[in-house]
Amino acid sequence: MKLLSAILDRYPAKTGTHLDLACGTGLMSRFFEERGFHSTAIDLSLPMLQVARRRTPRVVAADLRSLPFRATFTRITCLYDSLNHLQELDDLRAAFAAVAELMSSDSLFIFDVNDEAIYPKVWGMDEPFVAEGEDFHLEIATRFRPRTRLGCRSTRRISSAPGAERKSSALWQERRSPPSTWLTSIHIRKGAA
Ligand SMILES: C[S@@+](CC[C@H](N)C(=O)[O-])C[C@H]1O[C@@H](n2cnc3c(N)ncnc32)[C@H](O)[C@@H]1O
């Protein structure tokens, strides 16, 4: 969040429209709304969107490889390794092309990717990560297969917070290599699709 704030301060937008891709639970939209942006959040997962909707009013079920908008957005984000969920180079190309269509000369696309080195180290945990709070219990277990370069993460959350879903679980799969090695081979010409 510190880095993101620094980027937003360094490159102030003329108009405050924000689109968050693969929004997960909607944290990023809330962050932008708090800074005066009009934010829209998209995700493929309906359970994620249900949680996101508690944080931000405009959520849309959509695939980041094919975005259902005509307007442009001044700030577009895709954060917390969401691009690693795209496992083929063509998927990544489609996502960047879709984003380019929604950008004007005042737009910035802010994204991150997991570097290759993180998977064997961080995704090969022997024991699950466990966090306990007053009203929640969270477990995250990971597995990394060097042969297929696929990382798997499963999360289980139990909550007693008012209004929150009591139990939720999710399984993610990410490929280790795409972004860091593939990004250099993506060239997007707006309107070329
Ligand atoms: C690591 S989580 C998102 C974290 C979120 N960006 C944040 O800032 O808190 C990855 C998300 O990507 C979503 N996702 C994966 N593939 C997608 C796709 N093709 N289009 C849209 N969302 C996708 C998943 O449903 C999941 O919610």
The ligand as an SDF file (V2000), in Angstrom:
LIG
                    3D

 27 29  0  0  0  0  0  0  0  0999 V2000
   -4.5450  -13.2230   -5.4390 C   0  0  0  0  0  0  0  0  0  0  0  0
   -6.2710  -13.0500   -5.6860 S   0  0  0  0  0  0  0  0  0  0  0  0
   -6.6090  -11.3540   -5.8670 C   0  0  0  0  0  0  0  0  0  0  0  0
   -6.1190  -10.3680   -4.9210 C   0  0  0  0  0  0  0  0  0  0  0  0
   -6.6530   -8.9690   -5.2200 C   0  0  0  0  0  0  0  0  0  0  0  0
   -6.1800   -8.4820   -6.5160 N   0  0  0  0  0  0  0  0  0  0  0  0
   -6.2720   -7.9810   -4.1340 C   0  0  0  0  0  0  0  0  0  0  0  0
   -5.7180   -6.9280   -4.4810 O   0  0  0  0  0  0  0  0  0  0  0  0
   -6.5580   -8.2440   -2.9640 O   0  0  0  0  0  0  0  0  0  0  0  0
   -6.4240  -13.5150   -7.3920 C   0  0  0  0  0  0  0  0  0  0  0  0
   -7.8050  -13.2930   -7.9750 C   0  0  0  0  0  0  0  0  0  0  0  0
   -7.7240  -13.4820   -9.3850 O   0  0  0  0  0  0  0  0  0  0  0  0
   -9.0020  -13.9170   -9.8080 C   0  0  0  0  0  0  0  0  0  0  0  0
   -8.8480  -14.3930  -11.1870 N   0  0  0  0  0  0  0  0  0  0  0  0
   -8.1010  -15.4450  -11.6220 C   0  0  0  0  0  0  0  0  0  0  0  0
   -8.1770  -15.5320  -12.9650 N   0  0  0  0  0  0  0  0  0  0  0  0
   -8.9720  -14.5040  -13.3780 C   0  0  0  0  0  0  0  0  0  0  0  0
   -9.4240  -14.0500  -14.6550 C   0  0  0  0  0  0  0  0  0  0  0  0
   -9.0680  -14.6940  -15.7840 N   0  0  0  0  0  0  0  0  0  0  0  0
  -10.2300  -12.9720  -14.7220 N   0  0  0  0  0  0  0  0  0  0  0  0
  -10.6100  -12.3270  -13.5790 C   0  0  0  0  0  0  0  0  0  0  0  0
  -10.2140  -12.7090  -12.3480 N   0  0  0  0  0  0  0  0  0  0  0  0
   -9.3990  -13.7860  -12.2510 C   0  0  0  0  0  0  0  0  0  0  0  0
   -9.3610  -14.9470   -8.7680 C   0  0  0  0  0  0  0  0  0  0  0  0
  -10.7520  -15.2100   -8.7600 O   0  0  0  0  0  0  0  0  0  0  0  0
   -8.8770  -14.2540   -7.4920 C   0  0  0  0  0  0  0  0  0  0  0  0
   -9.9050  -13.5200   -6.8770 O   0  0  0  0  0  0  0  0  0  0  0  0
  1  2  1  0
  2  3  1  0
  2 10  1  0
  3  4  1  0
  4  5  1  0
  5  6  1  0
  5  7  1  0
  7  8  2  0
  7  9  1  0
 10 11  1  0
 11 12  1  0
 11 26  1  0
 12 13  1  0
 13 14  1  0
 13 24  1  0
 14 15  1  0
 14 23  1  0
 15 16  2  0
 16 17  1  0
 17 18  1  0
 17 23  2  0
 18 19  1  0
 18 20  2  0
 20 21  1  0
 21 22  2  0
 22 23  1  0
 24 25  1  0
 24 26  1  0
 26 27  1  0
M  CHG  2   2   1   9  -1
M  END
$$$$
